[in-house]
């Protein structure tokens, strides 16, 4: 039984977690959840959404494009970030935060090539059925980054709006995984992983490779980070005129659609919150919008 390997505290390694948050109460709530599981938790504070620093970053990232479509009826010049549009500013600040943590991870000599970091937003809650989340996460890490890497070519996937899809990487394992996901109408999910491909678990947590929305809980291994960042940059350059590409999770979802779907731990665990559509929010962690309404919009 896989979880027996971690029955003793001395057999449990700590996970590295970064929480994107500018609110102490929300961060402390999230830190308590993660610390009990076995995460070493660090806080990454986003750039203030109404700051000139954010305005400068926005202008530099979108200088190659002529317009930024905020919705179907309006567009803003990229010469500045419209201060009247708080939602746009907040989502862009959130995107910069994720990219900053990933770039630091990629460039740091403190992490080995097989080490993982996990990134969380500050509104998460652990699914009540996941009684041993530590074991489920270790299992997901083993599936996504096997000790003996096996090449696994992943075909590029075409989208209707994508005339020239990003070339697929020769996958060596997955190297990236979701601990929570929001499924949308255009989400892609492969079949459930059969039991013979999984560590021997208690069947409470299923695993499936998917693309989808939300970036409230995901992880990346060091050897995957440079490829992920390069793809996200390419997607940004190609799609920055589209409405939603200032959301970080849209880039992650498009990665899953064009390059390869991303392993999801807990694909059989829909959010228990009323108001969350069945199988819309799934995974070990869901967004606790009952306790913490979105601050982005």
Beta strands, then each sheet from edge to edge (+ up, - down):
strand 1: 15-20
strand 2: 39-44
strand 3: 68-69
strand 4: 75-76
strand 5: 116-121
strand 6: 124-126
strand 7: 151-153
strand 8: 170-172
strand 9: 176-178
strand 10: 180-182
strand 11: 207-210
strand 12: 217-221
strand 13: 262-265
strand 14: 281-283
strand 15: 285-287
sheet 1: 2+ 1+ 5+ 12- 9+ 13+ 11-
sheet 2: 3+ 4-
sheet 3: 6+ 15-
sheet 4: 7+ 8-
sheet 5: 10+ 14-
end
